[in-house]
């Protein structure tokens, strides 16, 4: 009911129509009552009908005023609603525009990040392929040995002169070594081996449980110990080969793992005359060898330097004699110049005396005054 009344008040045309219909109904009712009163001739009823007619007129005027006020209020309400709707529409439009701009910026940033992610994904895929290729390379024993040998050769070529090393050299006991480093006398040469039992180390790291890892560790220890023994037996008995022989590891991780968890292997290798090195420690060793070679070269050239110093001392002695002779010449020249200055002073003095002479008036002959000799 309240909703129906609210709808009626919000629709002025409907309210005016209802008012008109109510007024017409009242008019008909009053007319019927008047006709009835005229037939009955009751004055009280006529007075009531007259009062009702006046009330009807007042009610009609009130309804007309209400309809006019309602219509005016509806117009004001419509104008207010239109203004609010316009403002709301502008706000919505501005909000949508700003939201569109922000969305565009976010989409642009997202596209850039997606492009970066795409490039990173490509790099990861490339790196994955390279790692897969390296893994496939290291899974083959011969290829892994070639990889370690190439790495060892690059380090040797970087730090040592070409005359100080040789690859795949044959020793006096007919064994071939991966690299032979020639140290200057009286030092012997150094043998370098670039192979390593990587399968046992990988099996130890890939063990599924503690028991399997312990078993793999025992196998790894046995394999490394055997490899160290083989190096010592193959290279050290040869002539002009000094201790220690070098076992090169192409991986820093294996080197750290050996020193951290298998110190007994390191100790056994030193006792056997084999030094286990990684790329960094091998670089330090090569640097030390290069310093030894330079020192030996300096010692070999010491006699040449001594001979050159003796010749230099002779040249210095001759230069000293010549400087002394030149100083003697300078002293003689100084004395000669002093004598020349004395002569020039005498000449100057005599010239002044000659200029001061005065001739006497003598008829016979002029007599010159005697000039004293200095």
RAGIPE-V605078 format. One record per backbone hydrogen bond with DSSP energy under -1.0 kcal/mol. CO is the residue of the C=O (numbers start at 1). NH is the residue of the N-H. E is the energy in kcal/mol with one decimal. If there is no record, write none. Layout:
co:CO nh:NH e:E
co:CO nh:NH e:E
This chain:
co:1 nh:5 e:-2.4
co:2 nh:6 e:-2.4
co:3 nh:7 e:-2.1
co:4 nh:8 e:-1.9
co:5 nh:9 e:-2.4
co:6 nh:10 e:-1.7
co:11 nh:15 e:-1.9
co:12 nh:16 e:-2.7
co:13 nh:17 e:-2.3
co:14 nh:18 e:-2.5
co:15 nh:19 e:-2.4
co:16 nh:20 e:-2.6
co:17 nh:21 e:-2.7
co:18 nh:22 e:-2.7
co:19 nh:23 e:-2.7
co:20 nh:24 e:-2.7
co:21 nh:25 e:-2.2
co:22 nh:26 e:-2.5
co:23 nh:27 e:-2.6
co:24 nh:28 e:-2.5
co:25 nh:29 e:-2.4
co:26 nh:30 e:-3.1
co:27 nh:31 e:-3.1
co:28 nh:32 e:-2.6
co:29 nh:33 e:-2.3
co:30 nh:34 e:-2.8
co:31 nh:35 e:-2.7
co:32 nh:36 e:-2.0
co:33 nh:37 e:-2.6
co:34 nh:38 e:-2.9
co:35 nh:39 e:-1.8
co:36 nh:40 e:-2.5
co:37 nh:41 e:-3.7
co:42 nh:46 e:-1.7
co:43 nh:47 e:-2.4
co:44 nh:48 e:-2.4
co:45 nh:49 e:-2.6
co:46 nh:50 e:-2.4
co:47 nh:51 e:-2.4
co:48 nh:52 e:-2.6
co:49 nh:53 e:-2.2
co:50 nh:54 e:-2.2
co:51 nh:55 e:-2.7
co:52 nh:56 e:-2.4
co:53 nh:57 e:-2.3
co:54 nh:58 e:-2.8
co:55 nh:59 e:-3.0
co:56 nh:60 e:-2.7
co:57 nh:61 e:-2.5
co:58 nh:62 e:-2.7
co:59 nh:63 e:-2.7
co:60 nh:64 e:-2.7
co:61 nh:65 e:-2.7
co:62 nh:66 e:-2.8
co:63 nh:67 e:-2.7
co:64 nh:68 e:-2.7
co:65 nh:69 e:-3.1
co:66 nh:70 e:-2.7
co:67 nh:71 e:-2.5
co:68 nh:72 e:-2.5
co:69 nh:73 e:-2.9
co:70 nh:74 e:-2.4
co:71 nh:75 e:-2.2
co:72 nh:76 e:-2.4
co:73 nh:77 e:-3.0
co:74 nh:78 e:-2.7
co:75 nh:79 e:-2.6
co:76 nh:80 e:-2.9
co:77 nh:81 e:-2.9
co:78 nh:82 e:-2.7
co:79 nh:83 e:-2.6
co:80 nh:84 e:-2.7
co:81 nh:85 e:-2.8
co:82 nh:86 e:-2.6
co:83 nh:87 e:-2.8
co:84 nh:88 e:-3.0
co:85 nh:89 e:-2.6
co:86 nh:90 e:-2.7
co:87 nh:91 e:-2.9
co:88 nh:92 e:-2.9
co:89 nh:93 e:-2.5
co:90 nh:94 e:-3.3
co:91 nh:95 e:-3.3
co:92 nh:96 e:-2.7
co:93 nh:97 e:-2.6
co:94 nh:98 e:-3.1
co:95 nh:99 e:-2.9
co:96 nh:100 e:-2.5
co:97 nh:101 e:-2.7
co:98 nh:102 e:-3.1
co:99 nh:103 e:-2.6
co:100 nh:104 e:-2.7
co:101 nh:105 e:-2.8
co:102 nh:106 e:-3.1
co:103 nh:107 e:-2.7
co:104 nh:108 e:-2.4
co:105 nh:109 e:-3.1
co:106 nh:110 e:-2.8
co:107 nh:111 e:-2.5
co:108 nh:112 e:-2.5
co:109 nh:113 e:-2.8
co:110 nh:114 e:-2.6
co:111 nh:115 e:-2.2
co:112 nh:116 e:-2.5
co:113 nh:117 e:-3.0
co:114 nh:118 e:-2.5
co:115 nh:119 e:-2.6
co:116 nh:120 e:-3.1
co:117 nh:121 e:-2.7
co:118 nh:122 e:-2.2
co:119 nh:123 e:-2.8
co:120 nh:124 e:-2.9
co:121 nh:125 e:-2.5
co:122 nh:126 e:-2.8
co:123 nh:127 e:-3.2
co:124 nh:128 e:-2.9
co:125 nh:129 e:-2.4
co:126 nh:130 e:-2.4
co:127 nh:131 e:-3.1
co:128 nh:132 e:-2.7
co:129 nh:133 e:-2.7
co:130 nh:134 e:-2.9
co:131 nh:135 e:-3.0
co:132 nh:136 e:-2.7
co:133 nh:137 e:-2.3
co:134 nh:138 e:-3.0
co:135 nh:139 e:-1.6
co:140 nh:144 e:-2.8
co:141 nh:145 e:-2.3
co:142 nh:146 e:-2.2
co:143 nh:147 e:-2.3
co:144 nh:148 e:-2.4
co:145 nh:149 e:-2.3
co:146 nh:150 e:-2.5
co:147 nh:151 e:-2.1
co:148 nh:152 e:-2.3
co:149 nh:153 e:-2.6
co:150 nh:154 e:-2.3
co:151 nh:155 e:-1.7
co:152 nh:156 e:-2.2
co:153 nh:157 e:-2.7
co:154 nh:158 e:-1.6
co:155 nh:159 e:-1.8
co:156 nh:160 e:-2.2
co:161 nh:164 e:-2.1
co:164 nh:182 e:-2.4
co:166 nh:180 e:-3.0
co:169 nh:177 e:-2.6
co:171 nh:174 e:-1.6
co:175 nh:171 e:-3.2
co:178 nh:168 e:-1.5
co:179 nh:192 e:-2.6
co:180 nh:166 e:-1.5
co:181 nh:190 e:-2.7
co:184 nh:187 e:-1.9
co:189 nh:242 e:-2.8
co:190 nh:181 e:-3.0
co:191 nh:246 e:-3.0
co:192 nh:179 e:-1.5
co:193 nh:248 e:-3.5
co:196 nh:198 e:-1.9
co:198 nh:202 e:-2.4
co:199 nh:203 e:-2.4
co:200 nh:204 e:-2.0
co:201 nh:205 e:-1.9
co:202 nh:206 e:-1.9
co:209 nh:213 e:-1.9
co:210 nh:214 e:-2.3
co:211 nh:215 e:-2.3
co:212 nh:216 e:-2.5
co:213 nh:217 e:-2.4
co:214 nh:218 e:-2.0
co:215 nh:219 e:-1.9
co:216 nh:220 e:-2.5
co:217 nh:221 e:-2.6
co:218 nh:222 e:-2.3
co:219 nh:223 e:-2.4
co:220 nh:224 e:-2.5
co:221 nh:225 e:-2.3
co:222 nh:226 e:-2.2
co:223 nh:227 e:-2.2
co:224 nh:228 e:-2.6
co:225 nh:229 e:-2.3
co:226 nh:230 e:-2.5
co:227 nh:231 e:-2.2
co:228 nh:232 e:-2.2
co:229 nh:233 e:-2.4
co:230 nh:234 e:-2.2
co:231 nh:235 e:-2.4
co:235 nh:238 e:-1.1
co:240 nh:189 e:-2.7
co:245 nh:275 e:-3.4
co:246 nh:193 e:-3.2
co:247 nh:277 e:-2.4
co:251 nh:255 e:-1.3
co:252 nh:256 e:-2.6
co:253 nh:257 e:-2.5
co:254 nh:258 e:-2.5
co:255 nh:259 e:-2.1
co:256 nh:260 e:-2.1
co:257 nh:261 e:-2.7
co:258 nh:262 e:-1.6
co:262 nh:266 e:-1.2
co:263 nh:267 e:-2.3
co:264 nh:268 e:-2.4
co:265 nh:269 e:-2.4
co:266 nh:270 e:-1.9
co:267 nh:271 e:-2.1
co:268 nh:272 e:-2.0
co:269 nh:274 e:-3.2
co:273 nh:245 e:-2.7
co:275 nh:247 e:-2.9
co:277 nh:249 e:-2.8
co:278 nh:282 e:-2.8
co:279 nh:283 e:-1.8
co:280 nh:284 e:-1.8
co:281 nh:285 e:-2.1
co:282 nh:286 e:-2.6
co:283 nh:287 e:-2.2
co:284 nh:288 e:-2.0
co:285 nh:289 e:-2.3
co:286 nh:290 e:-2.3
co:287 nh:291 e:-1.9
co:288 nh:292 e:-2.1
co:289 nh:293 e:-2.3
co:290 nh:294 e:-2.3
co:291 nh:295 e:-2.2
co:292 nh:296 e:-2.3
co:293 nh:297 e:-2.2
co:294 nh:298 e:-2.1
co:295 nh:299 e:-2.2
co:296 nh:300 e:-2.5
co:297 nh:301 e:-1.7
co:299 nh:302 e:-1.2
co:301 nh:305 e:-2.2
co:302 nh:306 e:-2.5
co:303 nh:307 e:-2.6
co:304 nh:308 e:-2.3
co:305 nh:309 e:-2.1
co:306 nh:310 e:-2.2
co:307 nh:311 e:-2.3
co:308 nh:312 e:-2.0
co:309 nh:313 e:-2.1
co:310 nh:314 e:-2.2
co:311 nh:315 e:-2.3
co:312 nh:316 e:-2.1
co:313 nh:317 e:-2.3
co:314 nh:318 e:-2.6
co:315 nh:319 e:-2.2
co:316 nh:320 e:-1.9
co:317 nh:321 e:-2.2
co:318 nh:322 e:-2.4
co:319 nh:323 e:-2.1
co:320 nh:324 e:-2.2
co:321 nh:325 e:-2.6
co:322 nh:326 e:-2.4
co:323 nh:327 e:-2.1
co:324 nh:328 e:-2.3
co:325 nh:329 e:-2.6
co:326 nh:330 e:-2.2
co:327 nh:331 e:-2.3
co:328 nh:332 e:-2.7
co:329 nh:333 e:-2.8
co:330 nh:334 e:-2.1
co:331 nh:335 e:-2.3
co:332 nh:336 e:-2.8
co:333 nh:337 e:-2.6
co:334 nh:338 e:-1.8
co:335 nh:339 e:-2.2
co:336 nh:340 e:-2.5
co:337 nh:341 e:-2.1
co:338 nh:342 e:-2.0
co:339 nh:343 e:-2.3
co:340 nh:344 e:-2.5
co:341 nh:345 e:-2.0
co:342 nh:346 e:-2.1
co:343 nh:347 e:-2.5
co:344 nh:348 e:-2.0
co:345 nh:349 e:-2.3
co:346 nh:350 e:-2.7
co:347 nh:351 e:-2.1
co:348 nh:352 e:-1.9
co:349 nh:353 e:-1.9
co:350 nh:354 e:-2.4
co:351 nh:355 e:-1.9
co:352 nh:356 e:-1.1
co:354 nh:357 e:-1.1
co:360 nh:362 e:-1.1
